[in-house]
């Protein structure tokens, strides 16, 4: 099999240079942990990402990158492939891009992407430590976003910094992106892609336990609104309970979920996954008064779907399922619910198989871990689809070990952050080539 690292001979890192990079990764461990602590302490759920993005911009600049801050222009984004509709305020969101541009590349270009937006914490009293406290205990850092995925951002930045600290710099173009709305739309990555950066490969250090992504599901967010008929509770039988009807619709989606998980529907990558397709009702709102039969109810539901099915296909399937259920329902057939789409309209994505970047990344991983990395067919989505399908940059994920992601007591293993930084730094040096820092 051919060498995955197609680098001009004079730019190939020597053993001594790789050893210097390794030493720089070790020396930078405390600074990397401190950067991660700073990032986690910025509470950055949807709409509150500006503070952490300003800190990331400063960190990119300190690493010698040319920094561009790009606001999300939703009017423009809405005309582009890959856009997902929103129903929240559109002002103030931005992505940060840091670039090391080389006019005459000695190797291949690389894009590194991470997101700084986080999901809500849930009830804070359930957490052992404050959700944004960034407490370190037994080798783990706890906090919302510690794993998903501010640790990956710290690792990818310090991979670049390790080259600099070794007196080197990439001999090809390297682009770092810090994006928002990864957890709900992908529109941040779309804004970054529209800045025009196309590279030979991209890596997103999502917290997938140092596995290499080979496939990811599509994701569709839908909203169902049911109208009932309110009455006083003393004559409840004369009313129509919208909350109860919404529950019946939500439960019917379990049948759709079961059909989609059937072996005959699964692509090979998901053949052995225990339950790859999940339908999740994540939010519900209904009723006006405790002693009144509820007049309306709205719930938001998330559908996963396999590669080989498009967003349009999945919408058609959801709509057909709902239409059949409504037609057979004694009440809903006369007052059909409304179905709308807000948030994720994410296509499935499969990175190109046997890409030289993935082979090279696996080679570097194996050199440190003593065995090849596992591969992952993810039951979630990532911004890899935006970079790959819209941006034209083949993309995979490879990141640290984390747990309780989107749950209580989210954590990231700091040793794994260190090892991911080491792997990315060595891969970066071998993929892009190296030259003395400050080279023309």
Number of C-alpha atoms within 10 A of each C-alpha: 4 7 9 17 20 16 22 15 10 11 20 22 21 13 9 9 18 18 14 18 27 21 15 22 28 16 13 19 18 12 12 22 20 14 20 25 23 16 25 28 19 22 23 23 18 19 15 16 23 18 12 20 25 15 15 25 22 13 18 24 15 12 18 16 20 15 21 17 16 17 15 21 16 18 9 10 18 14 9 15 11 23 24 22 18 16 8 10 9 12 11 12 21 22 28 22 24 24 19 19 16 15 9 10 17 23 24 23 24 25 23 24 27 28 29 31 30 26 19 16 21 12 9 14 10 12 16 12 17 17 26 21 17 25 18 17 10 7 12 21 25 30 30 34 32 33 32 31 26 28 37 30 30 25 31 30 24 27 27 28 24 29 27 19 19 19 17 23 25 30 32 25 23 24 21 26 30 26 27 33 26 22 21 23 25 27 30 31 31 28 25 28 19 15 13 9 20 19 20 18 22 25 27 25 32 28 26 20 21 25 23 22 25 20 27 27 27 27 29 26 25 20 19 19 21 23 22 24 15 21 18 15 15 10 11 16 11 13 17 19 24 25 24 15 20 23 14 13 20 19 13 14 21 14 13 18 19 13 13 19 21 12 12 9 12 19 12 10 16 23 15 11 14 8 14 20 25 20 21 16 18 10 11 16 12 18 18 13 12 9 12 18 26 25 20 21 23 20 20 20 18 17 23 24 28 25 17 14 13 17 17 11 12 20 18 12 13 16 13 12 15 20 16 11 17 18 13 10 15 9 13 19 14 10 12 17 23 11 15 12 18 17 23 27 25 26 25 24 26 21 20 14 11 11 14 18 22 25 19 19 24 22 18 21 23 14 11 12 13 9 11 16 18 11 16 19 18 18 19 16 21 26 28 28 29 26 29 21 19 17 22 16 23 24 32 30 26 26 31 27 23 25 20 15 20 16 14 21 22 23 27 31 23 24 14 21 30 24 20 25 33 26 28 28 27 25 21 26 30 26 30 28 28 27 21 15 15 10 11 9
